[in-house]
Amino acid sequence: MTSLDVAGRESVAANLLNITPADAHANQRQLPEVDATYFWEAGRGGGSLIVGSDGGVLFAASSVPFEAHVAAYEQGRRTDPTAFAGAAEV
């Protein structure tokens, strides 16, 4: 079973959101209650991504409130990483 530390989650987020590793590092919030990290794209219309320590991810458009995004992740919803255009293998 995969277990990603914060640096590993930053790498996944940078790859899937197509942002720099520095942006992934700067734009994150730890979610210890779900053993995950929340990342966001800075700027208007940017999406957000929750990356769990198990490598599971859940993407949300900018219109989805933070609380709703976390609740959906907590309920087990996930986004297939292959749905991201141009994403390298995770």
Backbone as a printed PyTorch tensor [residue, N CA C, xyz], in Angstrom:
tensor([[[  0.8410,  -1.1800,   0.0000],
         [  0.0000,   0.0000,   0.0000],
         [  0.8890,   1.2480,   0.0000]],

        [[  0.5670,   2.2090,  -0.8310],
         [  1.3130,   3.4470,  -0.9330],
         [  1.0670,   4.3140,   0.2950]],

        [[  2.1280,   4.9380,   0.7760],
         [  1.9800,   5.8950,   1.8610],
         [  2.8150,   7.1180,   1.5020]],

        [[  2.1300,   8.1960,   1.1430],
         [  2.8080,   9.4130,   0.7240],
         [  2.9850,  10.3660,   1.8880]],

        [[  4.2110,  10.8850,   2.0320],
         [  4.4180,  11.9550,   2.9880],
         [  3.9990,  13.2630,   2.3170]],

        [[  4.1340,  14.3800,   3.0170],
         [  3.6870,  15.6650,   2.4700],
         [  4.4280,  16.0000,   1.1730]],

        [[  5.7220,  15.7320,   1.1150],
         [  6.4870,  16.0170,  -0.1070],
         [  5.9570,  15.1950,  -1.2830]],

        [[  5.5960,  13.9480,  -1.0250],
         [  5.0270,  13.1050,  -2.0740],
         [  3.6740,  13.6180,  -2.5390]],

        [[  2.8730,  14.0970,  -1.6060],
         [  1.5640,  14.6650,  -1.9500],
         [  1.7390,  15.9460,  -2.7560]],

        [[  2.7490,  16.7570,  -2.3970],
         [  3.0360,  17.9700,  -3.1690],
         [  3.3860,  17.6220,  -4.6050]],

        [[  4.1630,  16.5830,  -4.7940],
         [  4.5470,  16.1520,  -6.1320],
         [  3.3270,  15.7200,  -6.9530]],

        [[  2.4510,  14.9560,  -6.3310],
         [  1.2220,  14.5210,  -7.0100],
         [  0.3780,  15.7400,  -7.3880]],

        [[  0.2010,  16.6650,  -6.4530],
         [ -0.6170,  17.8570,  -6.7170],
         [ -0.0160,  18.7120,  -7.8230]],

        [[  1.2950,  18.9130,  -7.7960],
         [  1.9500,  19.7180,  -8.8360],
         [  1.7300,  19.0890, -10.2040]],

        [[  1.8590,  17.7810, -10.2690],
         [  1.6810,  17.0640, -11.5310],
         [  0.2340,  17.1520, -12.0290]],

        [[ -0.7220,  16.8360, -11.1810],
         [ -2.1180,  16.7760, -11.6200],
         [ -2.7360,  18.1500, -11.8480]],

        [[ -2.3450,  19.1390, -11.0480],
         [ -2.8850,  20.4910, -11.2280],
         [ -2.0710,  21.3060, -12.2350]],

        [[ -0.9570,  20.7270, -12.6900],
         [ -0.0690,  21.4090, -13.6340],
         [  0.4200,  22.7450, -13.0640]],

        [[  0.8980,  22.6780, -11.8150],
         [  1.4700,  23.8410, -11.1390],
         [  2.9090,  23.5030, -10.7660]],

        [[  3.6660,  24.4990, -10.3750],
         [  5.0440,  24.2440,  -9.9830],
         [  5.0850,  23.5990,  -8.5990]],

        [[  6.1500,  22.8540,  -8.3240],
         [  6.2970,  22.3110,  -6.9730],
         [  6.3050,  23.4130,  -5.9050]],

        [[  6.8670,  24.5580,  -6.2320],
         [  6.8850,  25.6750,  -5.2810],
         [  5.4660,  26.1550,  -4.9900]],

        [[  4.6130,  26.2240,  -6.0240],
         [  3.2200,  26.6210,  -5.8120],
         [  2.4750,  25.5770,  -4.9840]],

        [[  2.7400,  24.3000,  -5.2450],
         [  2.0940,  23.2380,  -4.4600],
         [  2.5170,  23.3520,  -2.9940]],

        [[  3.7760,  23.6790,  -2.7740],
         [  4.2740,  23.8260,  -1.3990],
         [  3.6410,  25.0360,  -0.7040]],

        [[  3.4890,  26.1220,  -1.4490],
         [  2.9670,  27.3650,  -0.8700],
         [  1.4540,  27.3450,  -0.6790]],

        [[  0.7430,  26.6380,  -1.5540],
         [ -0.7290,  26.6670,  -1.5580],
         [ -1.2900,  25.3290,  -1.0850]],

        [[ -1.1270,  25.0710,   0.1860],
         [ -1.6060,  23.8110,   0.7540],
         [ -2.0900,  24.0150,   2.1780]],

        [[ -2.9010,  23.0690,   2.5790],
         [ -3.4230,  23.0570,   3.9600],
         [ -3.5090,  21.5970,   4.3860]],

        [[ -2.9440,  21.2890,   5.5200],
         [ -2.9800,  19.9160,   6.0270],
         [ -4.3740,  19.5880,   6.5600]],

        [[ -4.8120,  18.3660,   6.2970],
         [ -6.1100,  17.8780,   6.7630],
         [ -5.8850,  16.6080,   7.5940]],

        [[ -5.3810,  16.7620,   8.8130],
         [ -5.0590,  15.5690,   9.6120],
         [ -6.2700,  14.6940,   9.9010]],

        [[ -7.4580,  15.2800,   9.9220],
         [ -8.6640,  14.5010,  10.2270],
         [ -8.9820,  13.4660,   9.1580]],

        [[ -8.4390,  13.6500,   7.9450],
         [ -8.6560,  12.6730,   6.8690],
         [ -7.3290,  12.1660,   6.3020]],

        [[ -6.2150,  12.4630,   6.9970],
         [ -4.8750,  12.0360,   6.5890],
         [ -4.5890,  12.4300,   5.1430]],

        [[ -4.7720,  13.7260,   4.8610],
         [ -4.6270,  14.2190,   3.5030],
         [ -4.1360,  15.6660,   3.5100]],

        [[ -3.8520,  16.1810,   2.3290],
         [ -3.4400,  17.5720,   2.1490],
         [ -4.3070,  18.1900,   1.0670]],

        [[ -4.7490,  19.4020,   1.3110],
         [ -5.5830,  20.1730,   0.3800],
         [ -4.6690,  21.1470,  -0.3580]],

        [[ -4.7420,  21.1500,  -1.6830],
         [ -3.9510,  22.0500,  -2.5310],
         [ -4.8980,  22.8760,  -3.3880]],

        [[ -4.4730,  24.0840,  -3.7360],
         [ -5.2880,  24.9080,  -4.6200],
         [ -4.4080,  25.6660,  -5.6000]],

        [[ -5.0280,  25.9660,  -6.7480],
         [ -4.3940,  26.8070,  -7.7550],
         [ -4.7190,  28.2540,  -7.4080]],

        [[ -3.6850,  29.0530,  -7.2540],
         [ -3.8990,  30.4670,  -6.9390],
         [ -4.4900,  31.1710,  -8.1590]],

        [[ -5.3120,  32.1430,  -7.9110],
         [ -5.8920,  32.9140,  -9.0090],
         [ -7.3280,  32.5420,  -9.2660]],

        [[ -7.9840,  33.4020,  -9.9470],
         [ -9.3960,  33.2330, -10.2590],
         [ -9.6370,  31.9770, -11.1020]],

        [[-10.6090,  31.1940, -10.6750],
         [-11.0020,  30.0170, -11.4350],
         [-10.1270,  28.7980, -11.2410]],

        [[ -9.1670,  28.8810, -10.3300],
         [ -8.2820,  27.7370, -10.1050],
         [ -8.9830,  26.6260,  -9.3480]],

        [[ -8.6630,  25.4060,  -9.6840],
         [ -9.2470,  24.2570,  -9.0170],
         [ -8.5020,  23.9180,  -7.7390]],

        [[ -9.0010,  22.9100,  -7.0540],
         [ -8.3400,  22.4300,  -5.8420],
         [ -8.3130,  20.9070,  -5.8660]],

        [[ -7.4060,  20.3730,  -5.0870],
         [ -7.1820,  18.9340,  -5.0860],
         [ -6.8490,  18.4880,  -3.6750]],

        [[ -7.4870,  17.4130,  -3.2470],
         [ -7.1170,  16.7760,  -1.9890],
         [ -6.3380,  15.5220,  -2.3580]],

        [[ -5.1650,  15.3800,  -1.7360],
         [ -4.3180,  14.2020,  -1.9600],
         [ -4.1280,  13.5070,  -0.6260]],

        [[ -4.5430,  12.2540,  -0.5630],
         [ -4.4150,  11.4840,   0.6600],
         [ -3.0750,  10.7930,   0.7720]],

        [[ -2.7530,  10.3480,   1.9610],
         [ -1.4950,   9.6260,   2.1690],
         [ -1.4800,   8.3130,   1.3920]],

        [[ -2.6580,   7.8250,   1.0160],
         [ -2.7540,   6.5950,   0.2260],
         [ -2.6520,   6.8580,  -1.2730]],

        [[ -2.4890,   8.1380,  -1.6550],
         [ -2.3800,   8.5020,  -3.0680],
         [ -3.7050,   8.8080,  -3.7270]],

        [[ -4.8160,   8.5870,  -3.0450],
         [ -6.1330,   8.9100,  -3.5970],
         [ -6.3070,  10.4160,  -3.7150]],

        [[ -6.9970,  10.8470,  -4.7720],
         [ -7.1860,  12.2810,  -5.0060],
         [ -8.6520,  12.5950,  -5.2760]],

        [[ -9.0270,  13.8360,  -4.9450],
         [-10.3560,  14.3390,  -5.2810],
         [-10.1930,  15.7780,  -5.7580]],

        [[-10.5400,  16.0080,  -7.0230],
         [-10.4770,  17.3410,  -7.6190],
         [-11.8070,  18.0470,  -7.4040]],

        [[-11.7540,  19.3770,  -7.2700],
         [-12.9650,  20.1960,  -7.2130],
         [-12.7220,  21.4860,  -7.9780]],

        [[-13.7340,  21.9240,  -8.7010],
         [-13.6850,  23.2090,  -9.3870],
         [-13.7300,  24.3260,  -8.3640]],

        [[-13.3790,  25.5160,  -8.7880],
         [-13.3150,  26.6550,  -7.8640],
         [-14.6730,  26.9870,  -7.2520]],

        [[-15.7400,  26.5510,  -7.8720],
         [-17.0780,  26.8530,  -7.3610],
         [-17.4830,  25.9770,  -6.1720]],

        [[-16.7090,  24.9310,  -5.8880],
         [-17.0310,  24.0220,  -4.7850],
         [-16.4260,  24.5660,  -3.4910]],

        [[-17.2430,  24.8170,  -2.4790],
         [-16.7080,  25.3140,  -1.2050],
         [-15.7600,  24.3090,  -0.5560]],

        [[-14.7860,  24.8340,   0.1640],
         [-13.7970,  24.0040,   0.8550],
         [-14.4710,  22.9150,   1.6930]],

        [[-15.4450,  23.2810,   2.4960],
         [-16.1000,  22.3320,   3.3980],
         [-16.7750,  21.1940,   2.6330]],

        [[-17.4020,  21.5230,   1.5050],
         [-18.0630,  20.4980,   0.6890],
         [-17.0360,  19.5660,   0.0560]],

        [[-15.9090,  20.1190,  -0.3550],
         [-14.8350,  19.3150,  -0.9560],
         [-14.2980,  18.3170,   0.0720]],

        [[-13.9940,  18.7900,   1.2550],
         [-13.4730,  17.9120,   2.3050],
         [-14.5120,  16.8560,   2.6940]],

        [[-15.7640,  17.2600,   2.8090],
         [-16.8270,  16.3000,   3.1620],
         [-16.9420,  15.1980,   2.1160]],

        [[-16.8580,  15.5520,   0.8450],
         [-16.9330,  14.5460,  -0.2290],
         [-15.7470,  13.5890,  -0.1510]],

        [[-14.5690,  14.1190,   0.1460],
         [-13.3800,  13.2660,   0.2950],
         [-13.5750,  12.3160,   1.4800]],

        [[-14.0550,  12.8640,   2.5640],
         [-14.2790,  12.0710,   3.7780],
         [-15.2860,  10.9470,   3.5220]],

        [[-16.2540,  11.1960,   2.6370],
         [-17.2710,  10.1940,   2.3070],
         [-16.7650,   9.1640,   1.3050]],

        [[-15.5240,   9.3250,   0.8370],
         [-14.9330,   8.3160,  -0.0400],
         [-14.9240,   8.6370,  -1.5230]],

        [[-15.3850,   9.8170,  -1.9070],
         [-15.3540,  10.1750,  -3.3340],
         [-13.9140,  10.4220,  -3.7640]],

        [[-13.5750,   9.9590,  -4.9780],
         [-12.2340,  10.1390,  -5.5230],
         [-12.3300,  10.4360,  -7.0150]],

        [[-11.3080,  11.0930,  -7.5310],
         [-11.1840,  11.3790,  -8.9540],
         [-10.1340,  10.4360,  -9.5240]],

        [[-10.4230,   9.8210, -10.6530],
         [ -9.4530,   8.9560, -11.3190],
         [ -8.3040,   9.8220, -11.8250]],

        [[ -7.0760,   9.5870, -11.3660],
         [ -5.9440,  10.4240, -11.7940],
         [ -5.7430,  10.4660, -13.3040]],

        [[ -6.2040,   9.4490, -14.0160],
         [ -6.0440,   9.4580, -15.4720],
         [ -6.9790,  10.4520, -16.1330]],

        [[ -7.9090,  11.0390, -15.3800],
         [ -8.8310,  12.0390, -15.9320],
         [ -8.1530,  13.3920, -16.1420]],

        [[ -6.9590,  13.5690, -15.5830],
         [ -6.2490,  14.8170, -15.7260],
         [ -5.4720,  14.8320, -17.0320]],

        [[ -5.7210,  15.8320, -17.8740],
         [ -5.0500,  15.9470, -19.1760],
         [ -3.5530,  16.1080, -18.9730]],

        [[ -2.7970,  15.2610, -19.6480],
         [ -1.3540,  15.3780, -19.6340],
         [ -0.6830,  14.9310, -18.3490]],

        [[ -1.4340,  14.3100, -17.4590],
         [ -0.8300,  13.8890, -16.1890],
         [  0.0830,  12.7000, -16.4120]],

        [[  1.2380,  12.7630, -15.8160],
         [  2.1520,  11.6300, -15.8560],
         [  1.6100,  10.5580, -14.9160]],

        [[  2.1250,   9.3540, -15.0500],
         [  1.6650,   8.2730, -14.1740],
         [  1.9540,   8.6310, -12.7310]],

        [[  0.9630,   8.4410, -11.8860],
         [  1.0860,   8.7980, -10.4690],
         [  1.4860,   7.5700,  -9.6720]]])
